[in-house]
Structure formats: structure tokens, C-alpha cells
Amino acid sequence: MAEPVVVNGTGQLAPSGPLLSVRGLTIDYQSADGVVSLVRDVDFDVGHGEVVCLVGESGSGKTLTGRAVLGLLRRNARMAVRGSVLFGGRDLNTVPERQLRAIRGSQIGMIFQDPVAALDPVVRVGRQVAEAITRGGQPRPGRGAGRVGDRVAGLLRQVGISDPELRMRQFPHEISGGMCQRILIASALAGEPSLLIADEPTTALDVTIQAQVLDLLTALCRERSMSVLLITHDMGVAARMADRILVMYAGSIVEQAPIADFFAHPAHPYGLGLIRAVPRVDTGRSRRLSAISGSVPEARSRPAGCPFHPRCPVALDICAQDEPRMEQAGAQLAACHRTAEVRAGTLTVWDGHVAVH
């Protein structure tokens, strides 16, 4: 029997080993021109009580990865998902659809990107949160409905919504985007999940509301010792919330690292480029923001060798021929032929130029 471990300093115990373990995750799409691999051979873990951020530009495959973990691609006849998604030691890719739906409601919660679009416009807010509670195994409306109503109101209060009884009677179009996002969070937490998958949960919000929602998520995660897979392209969000970061590019993970190590010593040129593109308040106006030239290649036109090499200012000839494997670099993992130089700081990239010290 596995020895228990303390979760995030809370004093609570959880089994040793990761809560979520993804191995060899590959997502193929059957297009008119043949099979295209959208996500390729992805491996990562999410520990008990850990917040892991999956970052990268749009088109990198982040959202597809999150949806594949939840089994939401099964109904797409053109999609084929391979590999294993072990949740609590059980492979979700082999679980029957009916059982998987129950797991989604009670053990894994999901927050989608656009809060307004994710809510049903013709169903009152209270009913939508109540349905999330019943999916998690609580009494159905009409059978213990009073208790469900109290639970809905309690969840709305927990996510910072004042006068929840009024909000329960309203439709999504009658409330703000920030409040809609809080309602989605309440719905995701209704089944008291051990894992929360949040796909760009603050993209549609202004900066002030974004900060409030991030603070709320952080507090709820600590209170519940809940694991989180946070999907984002915002490096500031990753720095604020994550224990560990996964950098994704063109359907592959190219770097994994504890968050402090990543920002101090990125091990992949793409990760370094993402960091250099973030505005900083401690450098003044004299520092120009770096930009990564070009864009993420489409899956059908992914280049040979390292997929990042056409945009990489430090690419070597070998980079166009041989795709690097993920290798250990201190506490980090990176897939780059020049990882040691990038991480050691002997190879510095800025504004598209290279300096070798």
C-alpha cells in the first residue's frame, strides 16, 4: 500500500503518486487529405493539491489536451485519441461513457474559456448550478429541492456573489461577464472535485475582474486541497498561480519545470521567448519587448526536425533534421539541442538577436 503524503502543507494526507498521469497522449484528426496529428506523444503529471499550468500560443494544442483528458473528444468521429489518461490510477480512455460522465461531475470539474457562451442562455442561473450538483450525486430538484437550493446559494456565496437568491432567478444575459465566470466556478466545484481543469478562465475578463477571479481560484484550491490543470497563454497568470509549468508548442510539450526554475532559468528558446515577451514594471521604458517572429505552424505543415526551428534565432543545422527528445536539465525537462547553453545563460536571446558569452 502506498505511503500517504502531506498535500501543500495543509496537514491533510493523500496517497503518494500523481492524481493525474498522462502518458503518450496523441490526438489524430481525419482530414480530407489524410490523418493529421494535432497533439503528439504528450506526457505529464498533476500531483495531489498541485497547480500545473499548460502554457503556449494559440494553436499549440492546449485546449485539445484538456478536452482529451476529460474524454470530450469521443463523440467526434474524425478524432482519434491514443495513449493513457490515468486519474486516481484508472485509465479514463477505457472508462465507459456513462461512468465517465459521472466522473466529470463528481471528481473532475471543468471551467470553460468564455463564461457567457458556456452558460445556457434560456435556463436560470440557479437551475444550471443545481444541475451540476445533481450530476455530482446530490439530490435532484424536486427530491430534496430545498436542500439543493440551499447548496446552490452557498456555492454562489463561496465564489463571492452577493444576494445569491436574486442571482439564482436571473438568466446569464442579465449579469456581468465576471459574475458569469464565478457561476461557472461554482458549477465546477458543485461535485467537490479533486481535480479542476480551467481553460483560459480569465481571458474574457478585464484586468481588475481577472485578478479577483484568480485570487478566488487560488483561495478555493488551498481550502479544498484541490489539484488544478490551468490552461493559459498568459505568462503572468502562470507565474501567479502555478507550482509547475508545462510549455506546449505545435502539439508537443517542449519544457516542464517548477515555476521558480522556469522564470529564473528557462531551458528552451521558446520558453525564454515567452518570458521575454512579458512586460515588466522593473525595467522601465528603455527595454523593448521581444517578439517571437512568425506563428505556430499548422499541424498539416509541421516542419521536420524541431518544430520550433523556423522561428528560433539560435537554431542549428541539426535542428532542421533531428527532433530533440525531452531530457533532464536540473529540475527541468526540455526538448532542445541547446538546452544546456540556454539554461546556463551562455546563450542569451533578445529582440531576435543572439549573444554567446
N, C-alpha and C positions, 0 to 999 in steps of 0.2 A: 504493500500500500504506500502511495506517495506521501512524503512528509509535507505538512502544511507550511505555508509561508505567510509572513505578515504583509498585508496589502497597503502600500503607500503610507506607511507609518500610522495607520488608523488604529492598529491594535487588533483588527479583525483578521481572521485566518481564511486562507483559500488554498486549494490544492496546488502543489507545485506544478510547473509546466505552464505553457501558454493557454489562455482561454480560447483563442482563435489561432489556428495554424493553417496557412495557405501554402500549398506546395504544387509547383508545376502548373499553375493556373494559365490556361491558354483558351482564348476565345476566337473562334474562326467564324467568318461570315461568308455565306454562299452568295457571291455576286454573279452578275451576268457574264463576267469574264473569268469566273473560277473562284476558288476558295482564297480568301484573304485573311491573314492572321491579324486581328485587331489588338489583342493582348497576347504576349508571348512569355511563357515559362516564368511566371511571377511567383516568388517565394517571399513570405513574410509572416511574422507572428504578432499577436497583440496579447500582452500579459494581463493578468488579473489586476484591475484597478489602474491600468496604464492608458495614457492618451497617446495615440500614434497618429501623426499627420502624414497624409499622402499628398504630395505637392507636385506641381508641374504645370506647364502651359495648357491652354485649351487644346484638345485633340491628343493629349498624351495617353488617354485610356483610363483616367482616374475613376470617372463615374461608371464606366462599364465594369471595372473591377469591383466597385462597391455593390453594384446590382447583381453581379455574378455570385458574390458571397451570399447574398440574400436569396439566390435562386430565381431572380426576377426575369431572367433571360430564357427560361424554359419554354415559354409559350411562343417564342419567336422561332418559327420553323427554319429560318435562314441562319440562326445562330447555333453553334455547337460549342459547348463548354467542356473542357477536359482538365484533368488534374484533380486535386483533393482540397476540400474546404472543411477542415476538422474544427468543430465547435464543441467544446467540452468533451473531446475525444470521439465525436460522432461525425461522420462524413456527410455533410449536407447535400452533396451532389448525388447521394444514393438514397436519400430520405424521400418517401412518397410525398406527393404534392400536398395532400391533406394534412399530414403531420408537419410539413414544412410551414404551412400557413399558420398553424398553431404556434410553432417556434417563433415565427416573425412577430406575433402579437405578444407573446409572454416572455420570451427570452432575448430576443433581438429587437431593438427599436430602430426606426428609420426617420430621419428628418430630411426632407427633400429640399431642392435648391430654391424654388420660387414658392413662398408661403401662400400667396394668393391663388396661384394655379393649382397647388396641391390640395386645397380645401374645396369641397363640393359647394358650388355657389347657391344651390337650391335647398340645402339642408342646414338647419340652425346649428350654431357652434356647439351647443350643449349636446345635441344628438350625435354629432361627429365624435366628440371626445368619449361619449357614453359607448359608442360602438367600439372604440378602441379598448375600453375597459372590458366589454363582453368578449372580445377576441382574446383577451388575456385570461379568461376563465372566471370572471366575476359575474354576478347575477345579470340576466338580460333585462332590458327595460320592459316593464310590465310584470316582472317577477323580481321583487326586491328593488323596484324602480326608485323608491325613495332613497335607499341606500346608495344606489348608483348616482343619483343626483347629488347627494352629499359628497360623494367621492369626486365627481366632476368639479364641483365648486372648490373642493380642497385642492385639487390639482391646479386649477386656474389661479388660486391664491398663491400656491407654491411657486409658480412661474412669474409672479409679480403682477397679476391682473387684478385691479381693484374692482369692486362691485361685480363679482363673478356671476351672481344671479341674473343681472341685466345682460351681461355678455352672452350667457348661455341661450338667451332668447333671440339674439341677433343673428343675422346672416353675415358671411365673410365680407361682403362688399360694404357693410355698414361700419367696419372697424379698420384701423390703420394696418399697414404692412408689418410694422414692428409687433403689433398685437397678434396678427395672424401667425407670425413666426413663433411667438410664445405659446399660442394654441397648438401649433404643430409639435412643439417640445412637450407640452402637456400630454398630447395624444401618444407620443413616442414613449413617454415614461409611465403610461397608464398600466401596462402589464408588469411594471417593476423589472425591466430587462437587466441582464448582466452585461450586455454589450449594446452600445448605441452607435449607429452609423449615421454620420451627419455629412451630407453632401452640399458643400458651399452654403452653410446655413445663414450666412450674413451678407451674401453677395447683393441681394436686392434691397438692402437697408442702408440708410445714411450713416455717417461715421458715428454720430452720437448713439443712435439706437444699436448699431453694431457692437459698440463697446459694452452696452448694457446686456445684450444677449450673450456675449462671450463671458462676461462676469457671471451671468446666471448659469450658463453651462458648466463653467469651472466649479462654482459652488455646489451645484447638484451632483457633479461627478465625485467630488470629495465626500459629500454627505452620504452618498449611496455606494461608495467604493466601486463605481461603475467604470468599465472599460469603454474606450471610445476610439473608433476609427474615423478621423476627421479628414474629409476630402476638401482641398482648397488650392487655389492658385496664389493666395495672399501670404507672403512670407512673414508679414507682421503677425497675422493670426497664428501661424505655426509657431513663431517664437514665443508668443504669449501663452499658448495652451499646451504645447506638445511636451511629452517626455522623450519621444524619439521621432525621427523623421525618415520618411521614405521618399526619395526623389524619383519620379517617373518620367520617362521620355520615350516617345514613339512606341508605346505599348510595353516597355520593359522597365524594371527597376534598375537604375544606374548607380544609386547610392543609398545606403542605410547608415544611420548614425544617431547616437544620443544627441539631443538638441544642442547642448552646450558645445560639444565637439564639432558639430556641423558648422555652427556660426563662427567658431574660433578657427577651425582648420578644415574647410571643405576639401573633399578628396577627389572631386570630379569637376572638370571645367564647366559643366552645365550647372552644377550646384553653385559653384563660385560665381557664374554669370547671374544666376537668380539673386544671389545675395547682393552683388554689386549694383543690381538694378533697383534696389530698395532705397528710397530717400532716407537720409539720416539727419537728425537735428544737431548732431555734434560736429559736423564737418563744415558748416557754413555754406555760403552760396558759391564759393570758389570751386567746389568739387562738382564736376559734371556727372550726371547719372550715366552709367554704362548701359549699353543696349546689346542684346544678342541679335545679330543680324539674321535675316531670313525667318523661316517659320517651321513648325513641326511638320515633317513630311507626311503625306497621306499614306495609309497602310499599304496601298497597292503600289506605291512608288518609293517604298523604304529603300535607302541606298545599301549597297553591300558594305561589309565591314562594320565599323561602329556607326550606328545610325545618326550620331551627332556630328560626325567628322566634317560634313559640308559646311557647318556653321561654326566649327571650333577653330579658334585662332591659334591653337597650339597643336593641331593635328600633324601627325607624321605620315609617311607613305604607308606604313603598316596599318594605320587606322582605316584606310580605304579598302583593305584586303581582309583583315582578320578582326572579327568582332571580339572584343576583350571579354573575359569571364569575370564574374564577381570575385574579388579577392579581398582578404583581410588587410586593413591598414590601421593599426592601432585598435581603437574601439569601434572603428568604422568598417564598412564594406563598400567597395566601389568597383565599377567595371570600366577601367580606363588604362591605356598603356602607359600613361604618365602620372598615375596616381601618386607615387612617392614624391615626385617633384612638386606637384600641385599642393599636396598636403604639407610638405616641409617648407613651403614658401619660397623655394628656389626658382619656382616658375610662377610668375605673377601676371595676371591678365587684367587689363583695364582698357576701356574705350576701344576695344578691338586690336590693341597692340600688345606685344609680348615683351617682357623683360626677364632675362635669365641672370640671376645674381651669382 
